[in-house]
Amino acid sequence: MGVHDATVHGFRSNFRDWCGEETNLPREIAEAALAHVTGDKAERAYQRGDALEKRRQLMAEWAAFAGAL
């Protein structure tokens, strides 16, 4: 990409900002894509799915966006 002063954290932060501003997916999907744990202990106990298809869609959109830079 020709960027030499970027950090992994900065790239992840840009992804999260982009998710919130440019997509309509729930924040939980963006957080799951970043491998962040969300919710309290009880909520996590009932969270059984991985939202893989929604995360796959999100990452395809991100790839299109990042590739257009």
Phi, psi and omega in degrees: 000353178078014180257125185247347182248020181274154175241159177300316180298319179297320179295317178295321179296318177297319178301314182296318177298315180300316179303313183291328185265331189244355179237165177253009181286149178299151181301331180299327179291316178297317180295321178294322179297332178268004181063032176271144176273131180237159177081168178276181185301317181293316179298316179296329180295330181265353180280100184259331184276166178245359179052037186302315181294320177293321178293323178297316177299314180300315182291328176294319178294319179296319179298320178295317179295310182294325179291338180276353182290000000 
